[in-house]
Amino acid sequence: MVTKRNQLLPELISFIESLSEPRILVDLEYRILAANRPYREHYSPNDSVVGRYCYEVSHHYSVPCDQAGESCPRRAALASKHAERVLHVHHTPRGEEHVQVELNPVRDATGELTFLVERMQSLPTARASVSAQGLVGKAQAFLAMLQLVARVAPTDTAVLLLGETGTGKEMVARAIHESSRRAHAPFVAVDCSGLSETLFESELFGHEKGAFTGASARKIGLVEAASGGTLFLDEVGDIPLGQQVKLLRLLETGAYRRVGGVQPLRADFRLVAATHRDLKHMMRQETFRSDLYYRISAYPIHLPTLRERREDIPLLADSLLSRVCPERPLKLDDEARRLVAAYDFPGNVRELRNILERASLLADGDRIAPEHLPCEVVGRTLIAAAHPADSDSTLRAGERRALAEALVAHDGNRRSLAQALGISERTLYRKLAAFGLSDRR
């Protein structure tokens, strides 16, 4: 057996060295026996990994992944006797990265398992450390979602993104597009909640000159604009029932006509749809067509709320601060970080971004403190503990001061301030009036 194993080893080393993707050869005790050039260049340009354990190189663990609470493809591959894939967070020369690991068992001539070949593929659309762009996170719920994204992205399968408002459905849709073979073509996003029944067909399919009053020229539709790329239908649950059949016909036949036109046109796009609604309940209520649901939900992906990935909140907060305030090295102080991490965020990532943008306007230095956070994050209990004799008046005075400073920072522009605070102009007007700040000056 030893002889057969020794005869197989040089052949495997030569084989992985000929491959263009990062590969390592591992024995059954997790020890790395060889690493090809792409692996060395991408994951270990300065040090040799041969002779070291794979879990020590990739994770800095002292024990195998499954003993450290991670899912280990080795155990799954030994049980299934075929290739297994898993998404891990690996330490690399560029910091922590999301890496998809594919493990392939290798058998000798007698059929006995002798080696494992690992293929590594970093995901360019997600980050496991602070980043000024893209998806960010490394909580288990986030990794489970990201693994589904990585599997479906290279295909043309229709994807349905499900999750609460503010969980980042458009960003996930863009990540799917950017990791697909259609990445070179357009990504076209359509907010279906903003389309009335009369506008839906014209916006989606376009119209010919003279098709209706005001159609002074031919206009291409969003389906045509997305040709070769990805069409993202956001809030697909808001499409009027009467128009759902037209979308279904497009998806089933791959053909459409512009409004007022007679020439059939061919559609060429990959569909990604999203909604925060319960489409199955809507089907039972007969407000969403069941045939359309089954056509768009071939591959559903649940996007976790911030409550489901609470450990990602500090990482997301630092990343979002680098986006909303790129010119300042702004950070949360320890107490503000604790308060933000403890908040439930009913508005999810969108609410976190709004809170941090507002806080960045109120903070003069390089630190965001609790007094720069809204009362729903800080909580009345913290204010009452600091000012037990007059907590209500203290809260009101603090809110007035913060609002006044923000109004000055926006040069009295209510629309700009309302957008920064994530509230409507009407709500802002009422708050300003209640604090005696309604005068623009």
ZILIN-V886792 format. One record per helix or strand of 3 or more residues. SS is the DSSP state (H for helix, E for strand). FROM is the first residue (numbers start at 1). TO is the last residue. If there is no record, write none. Layout:
SS/FROM/TO, SS/FROM/TO
//
This chain:
H/2/17, E/23/26, E/31/35, H/37/43, H/54/59, H/65/68, H/73/80, E/84/92, E/95/107, E/113/122, H/140/153, E/159/162, H/169/178, E/187/191, H/192/194, H/197/205, H/222/225, E/230/234, H/236/238, H/241/253, E/270/275, H/279/284, H/290/296, E/299/302, H/306/324, H/334/342, H/348/362, H/370/372, H/375/378, H/380/386, H/391/409, H/414/421, H/425/434
//
